[in-house]
Every structure is written in C-alpha cells, then in structure tokens.
Amino acid sequence: MKFMLDTVNLDKIRYYQSILPLAGVTSNPSIIKKEGKIDFYAHLKKIKEIIGSADLHVQVVGKLQEEIEKDAQDIVDHLGKETFIKIPVNEEGLAAIKSLKSKEFKVTATAIYTEFQAYLAIAAGADYLAPYYNRMENLNINAADVIYAMAEEIKRSSSPTEILAASFKNVNQVNQACRNGAQAITASPDIFEQALTMPAIQKAVTDFHDDWRETFATEKIYEL
Ligand SMILES: O=C[C@H](O)COP(=O)(O)O
C-alpha cells in the first residue's frame, strides 16, 4: 500500500513525513483554499523539499481541454516533469488526459464517482485513478464495489494504472478501499491521527509500561 497526505499544510506534512511511510502529497484547489492565498509555487516547492522523492499531485483549474493542458504545462515547468497532474474525468478532462499521456505527462485522473469514468481513464493511460470514497457514499453509490470493479479492470487489462482512493471521512472507509483493491490511498492528517491515537492502543502501551516498571523498577529496558 502507498499512503499519501491530502493536505498542503506545511506543519502537518512535516509532522507526518517523520511518522508515516509517506508515498506522496495530494492537493486540489479546495485543499489549497484552506491555507489562504498562498504563494502557490513557492509553497509547493517547500512541500517538495519536505517530502524529498515522494510524489506530488497537483490539480489543474482550467475547464477546457486547452486550458487544462496549459495548466499542466505550467505546473511541470515550475515543479518538474515528475509531478502528477490531477485532472477531473469529464469530457474535456478525458481529452486532456489522452493528449497529455501521449506527451509523457504523469496523470492522476480524479473526481471519479463511477466505474465507467475509471474504465475510460484506464484506457486513456492515466497513471492513477482517484475515486472519491465518501462523496460516493453520500450519493448512495457503493464505493467499495466501484473500487473492486476498477481493480478487476486493471487486472483484466494488465494496465499499469493504480487506484489512489481519496475523500475519506473515517478509517473504516480507508480499510474498505484497501480491501477492495486500492493500491494507494490519500487521506487528511486527521484520518491518520484517528487511526493511531485510538484509546485502546494507548491503554495497551500504558499497561505494558506499568507492568515493566512494577517488575524491574525501571522505566526503560536500557536502564536495567
Ligand atoms: O481531491 C480529492 C479529495 O480527496 C476529495 O476529498 P473531500 O471529499 O474530502 O473533499
């Protein structure tokens, strides 16, 4: 599994970069809005410095194919050809994905709510597919089933495309995405916090520590 952070908050990225086996950072204009009117490329360059060789996924804003492709070119001109360009899968986006893949851009097909969008993006050569787990559930779409079908199509077509599931509101949704075939997930820092700070884990840690101290009258093994 690859784990990515769905945030552009520098403090959070710095913090979780030291904790997680971090494969990348993903963003979209709504995530960027949370940081205010940042110096866009300077900010993204700082993220690159923090995450090193991990991947950076940056979303286009243009709506027409030509605008999407110009956004993509601008992003790689500033951040490098290794940057993944996130493109929503609608008519203009799919045309841009097809065109940009022929020019060897790295592409993450995003805003995926249906299997059919995914099948088209796979055929167009997208590197990643980003299905929106929680948003699908809000629309009464079975997100786990959609991801399973996407994974089956990737297998059937022996495609190099990977599923980068996104839009999570709880840890169980992440588990379901992984279980149903996602090769990667991106989640906001609070999802990783939810997963790693559950009270049962802390209780186990405290109990083990107390048992050690009662047995050996030290706080650590190296104090023996
Ligand atoms: O870029 C995709 C985001 O992961 C969507 O997440 P959201 O549904 O929380 O806005």
The ligand as an SDF file (V2000), in Angstrom:
LIG
                    3D

 10  9  0  0  0  0  0  0  0  0999 V2000
   -9.0290   15.5640   -4.1900 O   0  0  0  0  0  0  0  0  0  0  0  0
   -9.8360   14.8040   -3.6480 C   0  0  0  0  0  0  0  0  0  0  0  0
  -10.1710   14.8760   -2.2430 C   0  0  0  0  0  0  0  0  0  0  0  0
   -9.5960   13.7930   -1.5520 O   0  0  0  0  0  0  0  0  0  0  0  0
  -11.6450   14.9690   -2.0180 C   0  0  0  0  0  0  0  0  0  0  0  0
  -11.8560   14.9160   -0.6520 O   0  0  0  0  0  0  0  0  0  0  0  0
  -13.1770   15.5700    0.0010 P   0  0  0  0  0  0  0  0  0  0  0  0
  -14.3390   14.7620   -0.4350 O   0  0  0  0  0  0  0  0  0  0  0  0
  -12.9310   15.4770    1.4740 O   0  0  0  0  0  0  0  0  0  0  0  0
  -13.2360   16.9880   -0.4950 O   0  0  0  0  0  0  0  0  0  0  0  0
  1  2  2  0
  2  3  1  0
  3  4  1  0
  3  5  1  0
  5  6  1  0
  6  7  1  0
  7  8  2  0
  7  9  1  0
  7 10  1  0
M  END
$$$$
